[in-house]
């Protein structure tokens, strides 16, 4: 490992975002992998926008595979790998921006647009897969097509609601210490972590096993959305403008 990469890793370790509200997967898997990717990107001179586009390339290649390829175990492995690598690069772009001294409004906009498109497209891909392969997934009844639509709705509203809440909440005062992350909360958030969701595609070749695992995560997404909306509304109700 070069001295430039080592120095970047040291600087990145001290410039991490708060782990509050972050699941165990993102804290102990995705962020550390993203740190190495950010250090490597820094060494070769990539910008945060370049890293965002690399994330998009991996993610949307996986989305296309999920929608159009035959639902085999090999295809499921490729989908998971593309989504997991894309998610790691999604963590790396923000870390690279902090390493370079701060991001830009355009870069943040690009990151959020790609994330929103990825979420929407991924559940659309599952809808297409269910429609194209009813025998494999056991989705001959039209009602099963409502599952990815409901999952998509919950995921998009959660994404948008979380972003908007962060924008509307008062910013922490300079020098305020970030609260200690809760391990219990980090474990509880695993069902709605994107990295955990990616793992379900390893079951793509399993037909009904994938359908039921995906459905369970969809139910979790809806339940968490209700909890998040309640929490966010209460927090913002206390804000005085």
C-alpha positions in Angstrom: 0.0 0.0 0.0 1.5 3.4 -1.0 2.2 6.2 1.5 -0.5 8.3 -0.2 -3.1 5.7 0.3 -2.1 5.0 3.9 -2.1 8.8 4.7 -5.6 9.0 3.1 -6.9 6.1 5.2 -5.6 7.8 8.4 -7.3 11.1 7.5 -10.5 9.3 6.5 -10.7 7.4 9.8 -10.8 10.7 11.6 -13.4 12.3 9.2 -16.2 9.8 9.5 -19.8 10.8 9.8 -21.7 10.0 13.1 -22.7 6.4 13.4 -26.0 7.4 15.0 -28.9 5.9 13.2 -26.7 3.6 11.1 -27.1 -0.1 11.0 -24.4 -2.6 11.9 -23.9 -3.5 8.2 -23.3 0.0 7.1 -21.1 0.8 10.2 -18.9 -2.3 10.1 -19.0 -3.4 6.5 -20.0 -0.7 4.0 -18.3 2.3 5.5 -14.9 0.6 6.1 -15.0 -0.8 2.5 -16.0 2.6 1.2 -13.0 4.1 3.1 -10.6 1.9 1.2 -12.3 2.7 -2.1 -12.2 6.5 -1.3 -8.5 6.2 -0.5 -7.8 4.4 -3.7 -9.9 7.0 -5.7 -8.0 9.8 -4.0 -4.7 8.2 -5.0 -5.6 8.0 -8.7 -7.1 11.5 -8.8 -10.8 10.7 -9.1 -13.4 13.2 -8.0 -16.4 12.4 -5.8 -18.7 12.7 -8.9 -16.5 10.1 -10.7 -17.1 7.8 -7.8 -20.8 8.4 -7.8 -21.0 7.5 -11.4 -19.0 4.3 -10.8 -21.5 3.5 -8.1 -24.3 4.1 -10.6 -22.7 1.9 -13.2 -22.4 -1.1 -10.9 -25.8 -0.6 -9.4 -27.7 -0.2 -12.7 -25.8 -3.2 -14.3 -27.2 -5.2 -11.4 -30.7 -3.8 -11.8 -30.6 -4.7 -15.5 -29.5 -8.2 -14.7 -32.3 -8.7 -12.1 -34.9 -7.5 -14.6 -33.8 -9.2 -17.8 -31.6 -12.2 -17.0 -33.0 -15.7 -16.3 -33.4 -16.0 -12.5 -30.6 -18.4 -11.8 -28.3 -18.8 -8.8 -25.4 -17.4 -10.9 -27.5 -14.4 -11.9 -28.4 -13.8 -8.3 -24.8 -13.8 -7.3 -24.0 -11.2 -10.0 -26.9 -9.0 -9.0 -25.8 -9.1 -5.3 -22.2 -8.4 -6.2 -23.1 -5.4 -8.4 -25.4 -3.9 -5.8 -22.9 -4.5 -3.0 -20.0 -2.9 -4.9 -22.3 0.0 -6.0 -23.3 0.5 -2.4 -19.7 0.6 -1.2 -18.8 3.2 -3.9 -21.9 5.1 -2.7 -20.3 5.4 0.7 -16.9 6.2 -0.9 -18.1 9.3 -2.7 -19.0 11.2 0.4 -15.9 10.1 2.2 -13.7 11.2 -0.7 -15.5 14.6 -0.7 -14.6 15.0 3.0 -11.0 13.9 2.3 -10.7 16.6 -0.4 -12.0 19.3 2.0 -15.7 19.2 1.4 -18.2 18.4 -1.3 -20.3 20.6 -3.6 -24.0 21.2 -3.9 -23.9 19.7 -7.4 -22.2 16.6 -6.1 -24.7 16.1 -3.3 -27.5 16.6 -5.8 -26.0 14.0 -8.1 -25.5 11.5 -5.3 -29.1 11.8 -4.1 -30.6 11.6 -7.7 -28.6 8.4 -8.4 -29.7 6.9 -5.0 -33.4 7.7 -5.7 -33.1 6.3 -9.3 -31.4 3.2 -8.0 -34.1 2.5 -5.3 -36.9 3.1 -7.8 -35.3 1.0 -10.6 -34.4 -1.9 -8.3 -38.0 -2.6 -7.2 -39.2 -2.1 -10.8 -36.7 -4.8 -11.8 -38.2 -7.2 -9.2 -41.7 -6.4 -10.6 -40.5 -7.2 -14.1 -38.8 -10.4 -12.9 -42.0 -11.5 -11.2 -44.1 -10.7 -14.3 -41.7 -12.4 -16.7 -41.1 -15.6 -14.6 -44.3 -16.4 -12.8 -43.6 -20.2 -12.8 -40.2 -19.8 -11.2 -41.3 -17.3 -8.5 -44.8 -18.6 -8.0 -46.2 -15.2 -8.8 -49.0 -16.3 -11.2 -51.6 -14.4 -9.1 -51.6 -10.7 -10.0 -51.6 -9.8 -6.3 -47.9 -10.7 -6.0 -47.1 -7.8 -8.4 -48.3 -5.4 -5.7 -45.5 -6.5 -3.4 -42.6 -4.7 -5.3 -44.9 -1.7 -5.9 -45.6 -1.4 -2.2 -41.9 -2.0 -1.3 -41.0 0.7 -3.8 -43.4 3.2 -2.3 -42.2 2.5 1.2 -38.5 2.8 0.1 -38.9 6.0 -1.8 -41.0 7.8 0.9 -38.5 6.7 3.5 -35.6 8.0 1.4 -37.3 11.3 0.7 -38.7 11.7 4.2 -35.3 11.1 5.8 -33.6 13.6 3.5 -36.2 16.3 4.0 -36.2 15.8 7.8 -32.4 16.3 7.9 -32.8 19.5 5.8 -35.5 20.9 8.1 -34.1 20.0 11.5 -31.8 22.6 13.1 -28.1 22.0 12.6 -26.0 21.0 15.6 -24.0 23.8 17.0 -20.3 23.8 16.3 -18.4 21.8 18.9 -21.4 19.8 20.0 -20.5 16.1 20.5 -22.4 13.6 18.4 -24.5 11.2 20.6 -23.1 7.7 21.1 -24.6 5.3 18.7 -26.9 2.6 20.1 -26.0 -1.0 19.3 -29.6 -2.1 19.9 -30.8 0.5 17.3 -28.1 -0.5 14.9 -29.2 -4.1 15.1 -32.9 -3.1 14.8 -32.2 -1.2 11.6 -30.7 -4.2 9.8 -33.9 -5.1 8.0 -34.0 -1.7 6.2 -30.3 -1.4 5.5 -29.6 -1.4 1.7 -26.7 -3.8 2.2 -28.9 -6.3 3.9 -31.5 -5.9 1.2 -28.9 -6.7 -1.5 -28.3 -10.1 0.1 -31.8 -11.2 -0.8 -30.8 -11.4 -4.4 -28.5 -14.3 -3.6 -31.8 -16.3 -3.4 -32.9 -15.2 -6.9 -32.4 -18.8 -8.2 -34.5 -20.2 -5.4 -37.8 -19.0 -6.8 -40.4 -19.0 -4.0 -37.6 -18.6 -1.4 -36.6 -15.2 -3.0 -40.3 -14.2 -3.2 -40.9 -14.8 0.5 -37.6 -13.2 1.6 -38.3 -10.2 -0.5 -41.9 -10.0 0.8 -40.7 -10.2 4.5 -38.3 -7.3 3.8 -41.2 -5.4 2.1 -43.4 -5.8 5.2 -40.4 -4.6 7.4 -40.0 -1.6 5.1 -43.7 -0.6 5.5 -43.6 -1.0 9.3 -40.4 1.0 9.6 -41.8 3.7 7.4 -44.7 4.1 9.8 -42.3 4.4 12.7 -40.0 6.8 10.9 -42.8 9.1 9.8 -44.2 9.2 13.4 -40.7 10.0 14.8 -39.8 12.6 12.1 -43.2 14.4 12.5 -42.7 14.6 16.2 -39.2 16.0 15.9 -40.2 18.6 13.3 -43.3 19.6 15.4 -40.9 20.7 18.1 -39.0 23.0 15.7 -39.9 26.7 16.0 -39.1 28.9 13.0 
